């Protein structure tokens, strides 16, 4: 038996977040519901609210309590990177990239799944309109690194990035710019991503009156928010040299990312950076894997590394001054 949808539409009200966080939260929610469920964003004054997501700081306000007293389902949004992605009681902790608990929470309240493996659960994307139908694209699974190789091959010109749900973005490989349908920036990618060439008519339609974004800056953020992409394997003994600094988004992780970048800008062994900064091995390895994927650096021989664990923090701070 397939998916049994108890609701074909989900009316969601979100309150108390800044615009950047609001966009991220909307995208995470869209990725957490089945593809055939239509998520509609409504105001807190609506009588049709199915789910309320509210910044915990505003939970006790009269307007919010009025909604809660109507027995509406809700989650209080609490900013705590240490518990990110967890749902404890009525609190959802953010920012997060792992959506397992949110998916489970939504399933229990709105959707029912019978005899369906969890790994075949289809995620929803922001864009899947008739104009960019999934039927237009090949369903052949391609390794993620092959896709990124094509993205960073300038002679490819304009290409379409898509996944099993449909069109995602238009990329100009020569100028490293990216456009999104309706200017809706995506904050995550799935391992079903693929690419194909874009016709001139499609390109002209896509770029008209739309804002181009920096490709590497967008990909860094999108990959950092994605948990199932196949990135290059990184070992503790690998020595990596960062040649181009990523553009880090303003978040709780920014300072740590700058410290990691400062180490690898000198050329450093992964294990040394992990020990020096006291950060997790997973965190350091993902940084290197992402930087490799985006052509921001390269693996080097150990004797080329200028960073050593005995160095003082003052040397690193000199590297950071231009970014902090």
C-alpha positions as CSV (number, residue, x, y, z in Angstrom):
1,X,0.0,0.0,0.0
2,X,1.3,3.5,-0.8
3,X,1.0,6.8,0.8
4,X,-2.3,7.6,2.5
5,X,-2.7,11.3,2.7
6,X,-5.0,12.5,5.5
7,X,-4.6,16.1,4.4
8,X,-4.1,17.2,0.8
9,X,-3.3,20.7,2.0
10,X,-1.5,22.1,5.1
11,X,-2.2,25.7,6.1
12,X,0.9,26.9,8.1
13,X,1.3,30.2,9.9
14,X,4.8,31.3,11.0
15,X,5.3,34.2,13.4
16,X,8.3,36.0,14.9
17,X,11.2,35.2,12.6
18,X,13.4,37.5,10.6
19,X,13.1,37.2,6.8
20,X,16.2,35.1,6.3
21,X,15.3,32.6,9.0
22,X,11.7,32.6,7.8
23,X,12.7,31.6,4.3
24,X,14.9,28.8,5.7
25,X,12.1,27.6,7.9
26,X,9.6,27.5,5.0
27,X,12.0,25.6,2.9
28,X,12.7,23.0,5.6
29,X,9.0,22.5,6.1
30,X,8.4,22.0,2.4
31,X,11.2,19.4,2.4
32,X,9.5,17.6,5.3
33,X,6.0,16.9,3.8
34,X,5.0,14.5,1.0
35,X,5.2,15.8,-2.5
36,X,1.4,15.7,-3.1
37,X,0.6,17.9,-0.1
38,X,0.1,21.6,-0.9
39,X,1.6,23.8,1.8
40,X,-0.2,27.1,2.0
41,X,1.3,30.0,4.1
42,X,-1.4,31.8,6.0
43,X,-1.6,34.7,8.5
44,X,-2.1,34.1,12.2
45,X,-5.5,35.8,11.9
46,X,-6.7,33.1,9.6
47,X,-9.4,30.7,10.7
48,X,-7.9,27.9,8.6
49,X,-4.6,27.4,10.5
50,X,-3.5,23.7,10.6
51,X,0.0,24.4,12.1
52,X,1.4,27.4,13.9
53,X,5.2,27.8,14.2
54,X,6.0,30.7,16.5
55,X,9.2,32.2,17.9
56,X,9.2,31.2,21.6
57,X,9.8,34.8,22.6
58,X,6.3,35.7,21.4
59,X,4.5,32.6,22.5
60,X,2.7,34.3,25.5
61,X,1.5,37.3,23.4
62,X,-2.3,37.7,23.3
63,X,-2.5,37.1,19.5
64,X,-0.6,33.8,19.7
65,X,-2.5,32.6,22.8
66,X,-5.8,33.2,21.0
67,X,-4.6,30.8,18.3
68,X,-3.4,28.2,20.8
69,X,-6.7,28.3,22.7
70,X,-8.4,27.2,19.5
71,X,-6.7,23.9,19.9
72,X,-4.5,24.4,16.8
73,X,-1.3,22.3,16.5
74,X,1.8,24.4,17.2
75,X,5.5,24.3,17.7
76,X,7.5,26.9,19.7
77,X,10.7,27.8,17.8
78,X,13.7,28.0,20.1
79,X,17.2,29.0,18.8
80,X,19.7,26.5,20.2
81,X,22.4,25.1,17.9
82,X,23.3,22.3,20.4
83,X,19.8,20.8,20.1
84,X,19.2,21.8,16.5
85,X,16.5,19.7,14.8
86,X,15.2,18.2,18.0
87,X,11.6,18.4,19.1
88,X,11.2,18.3,22.8
89,X,7.6,18.7,24.1
90,X,6.2,21.6,22.1
91,X,9.5,23.1,21.2
92,X,11.4,22.8,17.9
93,X,15.0,23.8,18.1
94,X,16.7,25.6,15.2
95,X,18.7,26.2,13.0
96,X,18.7,22.7,11.7
97,X,19.6,20.6,8.7
98,X,18.5,17.2,9.9
99,X,14.7,17.0,9.5
100,X,14.0,13.5,10.8
101,X,12.2,14.6,14.0
102,X,10.1,17.2,12.1
103,X,9.2,14.7,9.4
104,X,8.1,12.2,12.1
105,X,6.2,14.8,14.1
106,X,4.3,15.9,10.9
107,X,3.5,12.3,10.0
108,X,2.0,11.5,13.3
109,X,-0.4,14.5,13.2
110,X,-1.3,14.9,9.5
111,X,-0.2,11.9,7.4
112,X,-0.4,8.1,7.6
113,X,2.1,5.8,6.0
114,X,1.4,2.1,5.5
115,X,3.8,-0.5,4.3
116,X,6.1,2.0,2.8
117,X,9.9,2.0,3.5
118,X,11.1,5.3,5.0
119,X,13.9,5.7,2.5
120,X,11.4,6.0,-0.3
121,X,9.7,9.0,1.3
122,X,9.6,11.7,-1.3
123,X,10.5,15.2,-0.2
124,X,8.8,18.3,-1.6
125,X,10.6,21.2,-3.3
126,X,9.7,24.8,-3.8
127,X,9.4,24.5,-7.6
128,X,7.5,21.8,-9.5
129,X,5.2,23.6,-11.8
130,X,4.0,22.5,-15.3
131,X,6.5,24.9,-16.8
132,X,9.3,23.0,-15.2
133,X,7.8,19.5,-15.2
134,X,9.8,16.6,-13.8
135,X,8.7,14.6,-16.9
136,X,11.1,16.8,-19.0
137,X,14.2,15.4,-17.2
138,X,16.1,12.1,-17.2
139,X,15.5,9.9,-14.1
140,X,18.8,8.2,-14.4
141,X,20.8,8.4,-11.1
142,X,24.0,10.3,-11.5
143,X,26.8,10.6,-9.0
144,X,26.7,13.9,-7.2
145,X,30.3,14.7,-8.0
146,X,29.7,14.2,-11.7
147,X,27.0,16.9,-11.5
148,X,29.3,19.3,-9.7
149,X,32.0,18.6,-12.3
150,X,29.6,19.8,-14.9
151,X,28.6,22.8,-12.9
152,X,32.2,23.9,-12.7
153,X,33.1,23.3,-16.3
154,X,32.9,26.8,-17.9
155,X,32.5,25.6,-21.5
156,X,29.1,24.1,-20.6
157,X,27.5,27.6,-20.6
158,X,24.0,27.6,-19.2
159,X,22.7,24.4,-17.6
160,X,19.6,23.4,-15.7
161,X,19.9,21.9,-12.2
162,X,17.1,19.6,-11.2
163,X,16.3,16.5,-9.1
164,X,13.5,13.9,-8.9
165,X,10.9,16.6,-8.1
166,X,11.7,18.9,-11.0
167,X,13.6,22.1,-11.9
168,X,15.8,23.7,-9.2
169,X,17.9,26.4,-10.8
170,X,19.5,27.8,-13.9
171,X,23.3,28.1,-13.7
172,X,25.7,30.0,-15.9
173,X,28.9,28.0,-15.7
174,X,31.0,30.7,-17.3
175,X,30.1,33.6,-15.0
176,X,29.2,31.3,-12.0
177,X,25.8,32.9,-11.5
178,X,22.5,31.1,-10.6
179,X,18.9,32.0,-11.0
180,X,15.8,30.5,-9.3
181,X,12.2,30.3,-10.4
182,X,10.2,33.2,-9.0
183,X,13.5,34.3,-7.2
184,X,12.8,31.7,-4.5
185,X,16.3,30.7,-3.3
186,X,16.7,27.1,-2.3
187,X,18.4,26.3,0.9
188,X,19.0,22.6,0.4
189,X,19.8,19.9,-2.2
190,X,19.0,16.2,-2.4
191,X,21.3,13.4,-3.7
192,X,19.0,13.0,-6.7
193,X,20.4,16.2,-8.3
194,X,21.2,16.1,-12.0
195,X,21.9,18.6,-14.8
196,X,21.1,19.2,-18.4
197,X,21.8,21.8,-20.9
198,X,19.5,24.8,-21.2
199,X,18.0,26.1,-24.5
200,X,18.4,29.8,-25.3
201,X,14.6,30.4,-25.1
202,X,14.6,28.8,-21.6
203,X,17.5,30.9,-20.5
204,X,15.9,34.2,-21.7
205,X,12.7,33.3,-19.9
206,X,14.4,32.4,-16.7
207,X,16.8,35.4,-16.4
208,X,14.2,38.0,-17.3
209,X,13.6,40.4,-14.4
210,X,15.2,37.9,-12.0
211,X,18.1,38.4,-9.6
212,X,21.3,36.4,-10.2
213,X,23.1,35.0,-7.2
214,X,26.7,34.0,-6.8
215,X,27.0,30.3,-7.5
216,X,29.6,29.3,-5.0
217,X,28.1,31.4,-2.2
218,X,24.7,29.8,-2.8
219,X,26.1,26.2,-3.1
220,X,28.1,26.6,0.1
221,X,24.9,27.4,2.0
222,X,22.8,24.8,0.2
223,X,25.2,22.0,0.7
224,X,25.8,22.9,4.4
225,X,22.0,22.5,4.9
226,X,21.9,19.2,3.1
227,X,22.4,15.9,4.9
228,X,22.2,13.3,2.1
229,X,24.5,14.5,-0.6
230,X,27.5,12.3,-1.6
231,X,30.5,14.4,-0.8
232,X,34.2,13.4,-1.2
233,X,35.5,11.2,1.5
234,X,37.9,12.9,3.8
235,X,40.4,11.1,6.1
236,X,42.0,12.4,9.3
237,X,45.4,12.2,7.7
238,X,44.4,14.3,4.6
239,X,46.2,17.6,4.2
240,X,44.1,20.4,2.6
241,X,44.9,23.9,1.4
242,X,42.1,26.4,1.1
243,X,42.7,28.8,-1.8
244,X,39.4,30.6,-1.9
245,X,37.5,31.5,1.3
246,X,33.8,30.6,1.3
247,X,31.2,33.3,1.9
248,X,29.7,32.2,5.2
249,X,26.2,33.1,6.1
250,X,25.5,35.0,9.3
251,X,24.8,32.2,11.8
252,X,26.0,30.7,15.0
253,X,28.5,28.6,13.0
254,X,30.1,31.5,11.3
255,X,33.0,32.2,13.8
256,X,33.9,28.5,13.9
257,X,33.9,28.3,10.1
258,X,36.2,31.3,9.9
259,X,38.6,29.6,12.4
260,X,38.5,26.4,10.3
261,X,39.2,28.4,7.1
262,X,42.1,30.3,8.7
263,X,43.8,27.0,9.5
264,X,43.3,25.4,6.1
265,X,44.3,28.7,4.4
266,X,47.8,27.8,5.6
267,X,47.6,24.2,4.5
268,X,46.8,21.8,7.3
269,X,46.2,18.2,8.3
270,X,42.5,17.5,9.1
271,X,43.3,15.8,12.4
272,X,45.5,18.8,13.5
273,X,42.7,21.3,12.9
274,X,40.2,19.1,14.7
275,X,42.5,18.9,17.8
276,X,43.5,22.5,17.6
277,X,40.0,24.0,17.5
278,X,38.3,21.3,19.6
279,X,35.6,20.8,17.0
280,X,34.1,17.5,15.9
281,X,35.8,15.3,13.3
282,X,32.5,15.3,11.3
283,X,32.4,19.1,11.3
284,X,36.0,19.5,10.0
285,X,35.7,16.7,7.4
286,X,32.5,18.2,6.0
287,X,34.1,21.6,5.7
288,X,37.0,20.1,3.6
289,X,34.6,17.9,1.5
290,X,32.4,21.0,0.7
291,X,35.5,23.1,-0.2
292,X,36.7,20.3,-2.5
293,X,33.3,20.0,-4.1
294,X,33.2,23.8,-4.8
295,X,36.8,23.9,-6.1
296,X,37.8,26.2,-3.2
297,X,41.0,24.3,-2.4
298,X,43.0,21.1,-3.0
299,X,44.7,18.2,-1.2
300,X,48.4,18.8,-0.8
301,X,51.5,16.9,0.5
302,X,52.2,17.0,4.2
303,X,55.5,18.9,3.7
304,X,53.6,21.7,2.0
305,X,51.4,22.4,5.1
306,X,52.4,25.6,6.9
307,X,49.9,25.1,9.8
308,X,51.1,23.2,12.8
309,X,49.2,22.5,16.0
310,X,51.9,24.4,18.0
311,X,51.1,27.7,16.4
312,X,49.5,30.4,18.5
313,X,46.1,31.9,18.1
314,X,47.5,35.3,17.3
315,X,48.7,34.1,13.9
316,X,45.2,32.9,13.0
317,X,43.6,36.1,14.1
318,X,45.7,38.0,11.6
319,X,44.1,35.9,8.9
320,X,40.6,36.5,10.3
321,X,40.7,40.3,10.7
322,X,39.4,40.9,7.2
323,X,36.4,38.6,7.8
324,X,35.3,39.2,11.4
